[in-house]
Structure formats: C-alpha cells, structure tokens
Amino acid sequence: MVGGACAFPRLVVRPVREKPMLDVRRREFIALLGGAASSVLWPPAAQAQQSSPIPRVGLVSIGADPGDPVVFRPFLEQIRKLGYVDGQNLILERRFAAGHDGLVSEFVADLVQRKVDIIVVTGTREAIAARHATSSIPIVMIANPDPIRSGLAASLARPGGNITGLTNMDWGIYGKRIEILKQVVPGLPKATLLLSRGNGIYARGSPWEREVEADARSLGVELSLVETEPDDVEAAIASAAASGSQGLVGASDGVIVARRREIAESAIRHRLPTMFAFRENVEAGGLMMYAARVTDLSRRAAFFVDRILKGARPSELPIEQPTTFELVVNLKTAKAIGLTVSESFLLRADEVIE
C-alpha cells in the first residue's frame, strides 16, 4: 500500500528514566503528588472518607500530571455518567507521575497499602507495576499494547488472574505508522524510533524491535532507535536528525505523552516529520498520529470499573479490542517544517488540525 491511494483500514474486531532525582528532590516531588497537594489531587471529602465503606478506585498514569489527566479524561467523564460522584459514592485516588517513571511503583504500592478496591492503569509500565504489587486487587487496563505478550493475561477471552480491560493493539501497527509516514515524506530512506528508557516492551533487543525493523525493511526504510530520558528529549532528537533521519516515530509510552510539547518543539526545530500513537502529541505540535481511538477505550474502561464494583470478577471479563483506528494530521506543523501534504492524503485523514 506504500504510496497507494486507498483509504486507511478501519479494523473492527469483536471483544473476545528520567535520570534518578536527588533524594531531596525526589522526596519533595513525592510529597507534592502524594501529600502536600492532596487537597488539590484528592477532594477533601475523599480524604475524610478514607475509613468509610465507599469504594475507592486508584488511577495510575505516567503520562498524566496533576493538572491534566490526559488519557483519563474520557474515563472520568464516563464514570460520572454512570452515576458516580467523586467524594460521595466513589473515591478516586489519582496518582499521576508527570513523566517520572520511578514514581509508578511507589504510587501502586501506596494504593495497595490503602486497600483500594480497583486500580485503573493507562499503559504497559503501570500495568506491570500493578500486577507485581497485587494479585488480589482488580486491575483495569485502558490501553495495553499486547496483554498476552506482556505476560498480563492468559488470553483475551479469559484473561485469568486479577487483570482485565482493553488493548489498543499497538504492538502490531508500527509498520503501518511507518508506511503512512512514507506516504507523506517522499522516499523516506531513513526513520528513527523514539523510545523512553525503562519500558519493558518497547526496548532495544526486544521482540517488538525485531518485528518493527522487519516491517521497516519491507517498506525500504532504514530504521534506527534512539532512547531518551524525560530531560534528554532535545539531545535524542538532535541525534536522530544528525544521523540523517527524515522521520521520527514515537513509541506508545507515557513518557512520550508527558513530554509531548518538548518533543514536538524539538522536532519542529530540526524539521523532522513525526508520527505518534496519541492525539495529545499531535495537539501539542506533532505532525501525525495513527492509532486506536483511545478516547473510546478510556470510556469503555469506566464500564469495567462499574461491573467490578457490582460484583464481576476481572478474570471473567474479556479484554476488549479497539473497533476504530484514527489518523490525525497537524497541518500547521507541516507548514512549519516546510512539508507539503497532498490534498488526497488530507481527505483520508479523520481529522486535520489547522
């Protein structure tokens, strides 16, 4: 399909480091997210009800921060529509790491100690941390790339254990992202995968890396990998540009989302066309995204929470797959880097940001 004019597929499937902070800074940051700012992150009513029988649900995300729940926004909207009011008949314990990978395990451990009724996680690192921390508290995933290959589920139909939720099927669509990027960047002889250190799936030497490299070769694209820490974004992207890369593909990772503005601004400075897995990256100035519609997955996760609170066992709730994939293009960014995007390509996009 490379260079072709056919529409992008709409797949329908039935459900079936950052560098370690100094100890003082780390304590201050944890205090900000988990203690001193609790009146901002967790409503006073929720704090007062800690010993009450009101169910408590922990929300854990690397990509979100206290001021922006990012992927959790649709979940929070849907949970309200289902009749839950935070601080009244449900307590939401928010644990948003703002890109600080090292905080995730500590956040999960804290939620387990508080004996929350459910833990809802966004990505792979959060899900793995939660699974390691508890085998009894139900865990609901919002967008795991491959629960089976991640070792989180026995099967999609019957996941077993204490974990269920949704997969965004992200593992298998990086070849498609490179293919789409090649349609916009004529030739695209070389592209770079931007990874965040510490991700157990998207890592050097992983089965995923080998699969993506094979997909790229089949498209005639030389692929290189560059890893970044949250504070090293500029250096990583500068390295990609210096290597002769003509395109940048960001991994589906909470750190990539949390640092979306820095990544977008750096890529624009180096005139690198970019492709991402989350629309937040494109809204922040990235060129394109192609992925499952995460807003739908996030909303669906609220129904999992509702069913578990009403007595369902996570082991018996099938992991659901996405029904819609979307392509979003930021035309303003294309103009900023001097890239001409054809009208026929724009007509095939689900959304064009101007």
N, C-alpha and C positions, 0 to 999 in steps of 0.2 A: 504493500500500500504506500510505500515511500514515494512521495512526490505525486501520489494519485489525487483524484478529486472527489473520492467517495466520502460520505459522511462518517463521522466517528461513531463506533458502535455504541449502542445503549444496551448494555448487558443486563438481562433480567434473570435472576436466579431465585428460586424459591427458598424460604427459610430452611431448611432441613433440620569535660570537667573543667566544667570550668576548673582552672588551677586551684588547688586547695586554698581556702581563705586562711589568713592568720587566725589563731584561736580566738583572739579578742573580737575580730570582725565577724567570725562565724557565730560566736555566742550572741553578738548584737543582732545579727540577721535573724537567727532563730527566735530571739526574744521579740523582734519586730513582728514576725509572721505568726508566732505561736503564743505570745504572752502580752507584751505591752500594747499591741494593736488589736487585741481580741475584741475590743468594743467596736472596732471597725469591721473586722473579718467575721465575727460571730455576734449576732444580736444579743443585747443584754438579756432578753427573755430566754434565749437559748442557754446562756451561762447559768442563769438562775434555776434552769430546769434539769441540770445535769443528773440529779438523783431521781428524777421523775420517770414514770414508765413511758413517756413519749418516745417513740422510736427515733434513733439517731443514725444519720447516714453521713459517712465520711466521703468527701470529694478530693481526689488527689490528681494533680497535674503538674508536669514540669513546665509546660508552655504557658500556662495561665499565671497571672500575678494578682495581688490583692485588689488592684483597681480594674482588672479586665479578666473575666472568666473565660474568654476566648471560646474554645470548643464547648464549654459547659453552658453557654448562653441559651441554646435551644433546649437543653435538658432542663434548665431552671424555669424556662417559660412553660414547658410541658408539665412539669411537676406541679406548678400552680394550677394549670388547667385540670389536673386530676384531683384537685381539691385539697392539696397540701399547702399549709401556710407555715413558713419557717418561723419557729419560735412558739407556735400554737399547737399544731398537731403533728409536727415534724421538726427535728433539729438538724440542720445541715452544718456539718463541721468542715469548713473549707481549709484545704491545705494546698496552696498554690506556690510553687517553688521559683517562679520567675526566671527559669533557665538554669537554676542551681541544682544540678543532678545529685550532688551529695546530700541534699536535704530530703530526698524522696524516701529513703529507708527510714530516716528518723521520723518523718511525718507518719508513715504507715505504722511504725512501732507505737507511736503515741496514740493513734486511733485504736489499735488493738488493745492497748492498755486501758483506754477509756471504754472499751467494750461496746463499740458502735454496732449497730445491727446489720449494716451493709457498708461495703467500701466500693465506691464507683471510681474507676480509673480511666484515663484517656488513652495513653499509648503503651508500648511494649515494656519500657522500663518500669513504669508504675505498676503494671500488671504482674511482672515478675517479682518485684519487691513485695507486693501484697501477698502473692502466693507463698513466698518464702516466710512471711511473717505469721500467716494463719492458715490452718487447714479447716477451720470451722466457720469463720465469719464469711457469709456470701460475698463474692466479688463480682461486680458487673463491669465489663469492658465496653467502652464506647467505640473504639476504632483500632482493633488489633490487626496487624497486617497478615498474620497467619497463626491462629491459636494452636494448631496441631504441630506445625514445625517449631513453634516457640515452646512446645512442651507444656502448654497450659490446658489442653483439652484432649481427651481420647478421640473424640470425633465431633463434628458439628452437630449431628443429630442428638447425640447423648454425650455431652461433654464430660460427665462424671465429676466427682470432687465438689468443690465449692465455688467454681467459677463458670460464668456464662456471659452472655451479652452479644456483642456484634463484632464482625470483622469487616474491615474496609477492603480486603483482598489486595492490599497494597504491594505485597511481595512480588506478585506476578506482572505488574503493569509498568515497570520501569522501562522495558523495551518499547512499550507504546509511547511513553513520555519522550524518549529519545527520538522515536520516529516522527512524532509531531513537531518536536523542536527542529528536526532536519527539514521539515516542510517549510518552516519559517526562515531558517538560516540556510541559504543555498549551499549545497555541498556538505557542510558541517563535517570537515575532516576529523576534528578532534573535539571532544567534550570532557568535562570534569564532573565527577560526582562529589558533592559536598556532604561530608559526614560529620557527626558530632561524636567525639570520643566517649566511650563508655556504653554505647548501645550494643546490646548482645546480639542483635540480628543484623543490623546494618553496620558491618565491621569488616576490616581487612581480613582476608583469608577465610571469610565465611562462605557457606554455600550460596547465599544470596549474591555476594560479589561475583562469584564464578558464573552464575546464571546471567547477571546483568552484562558482564563483559562479553559473554557469548552472544547475547541479543545485540549488543552494540556492533560486534564484528559482523554479524549477519546483515547489518544495515550499512556496513562500510565505514563505521565510525570508530576511531581510536579513543578508548576511554581510559581516563586516569582518575585516581581517587585522591582527595585531599581532606585531611581531618582538621577539625577546628575545636577550640575551646570557646566558651562564650566571650572571652576577652580577646580572642585571636582572630576574629572574623576578617578584619582588613588584611592581615597577613596571609590568611588562607586564600582569599580571593585574589589578592595580588599575585600569589604563587601560581594560581590557575591561569591568570592572564599572561604571566611571564612565560609559561610553558607553551604558549601558542594555542591554548584552548579557545574555541569560538562559541562555547555554550556551557552553561552551568546548570546542573540538575541537583536540587536539594533533596536530601533524604527526608522521609516522613518521620520526623523526630521533634519532640517537644522543644529542644534547644533551638532548632532551626526556626520554629514558630516564635519562640520568645525573643530571638534576636532578629526578627524579620525586618525591622527598619534598618538596622546596621548592615544586614546582608544586602538589602535592596539598594541602599545608597552606595555601598562599595561597588556592587556590580555595575551600577549606572556609571560611576566614575571610571571604571575600567572597560566600559562599553561591552559588557558581557550579557547576551540574552540569557534569561533564566527560565527554568521550569520547576514548579513546586507541586507539593501534594496538598496544600491547604490554601483556600482562598484568602485567608488572612495575609499570607505572604504577598499575594498579588495586590490586595488592597493597600499594602504598605509600600508598593512600588516595584514588586517583582513583575516580570513580563507575562508569565502564563502559569496556569495550574491545570492539571488534568488528574482527576481522582474521583472516587466515590463521593457522593454528596454527603459530607459529614454532618451537615445540619439535620438531615433525615436520620442518620444514625444516632446523633445526640438525643433527638426527640424520642426515638424508639427506646433508648436506654431508660428513660423515665418509666416506661411501661413495665420493664423488667423489675425495677425497684418496687413499683406498685404491686406486682404479682408476688414478689418475695415477701413483702410486708404483710400480704394477705395469706401467706402460708405456703406458697410454692417453693419447691426445692430447686436450687440452681442446677443441680446435676440432671434434672429432668426438663430443663428449659433449653431447647435447641438454640445454638448460636446462630444468629441470623446473618445473612449476607446482604450486600447492598443491591438495590434494584435500579439505581440511577447513577451514572457517571457524568461528570460535567467538565466542560472546557471553558475557562475564563481567561480573557486576554486584556491586558492593560495597554491600551493604545497610546496613552500619554507616555508611558515608559518606552515604548517602541520608538516614538519620535525623539525622545531624549537621547537614545543611544544611536540614532541615525538608521534605524531598521525600518524598511518598508514592508508592511504586511499586506498581502493581496486582499482584495475585496472578497474574493471567493472563499478565502480562509476565514475571514471575519464573519461571513454569513454562516459558516458551520459552527461557530462558537456559540455556546449557551449564553454568554454574557460578555459584553465589551465595555470596559471601563474607560471613559473618555475624560 
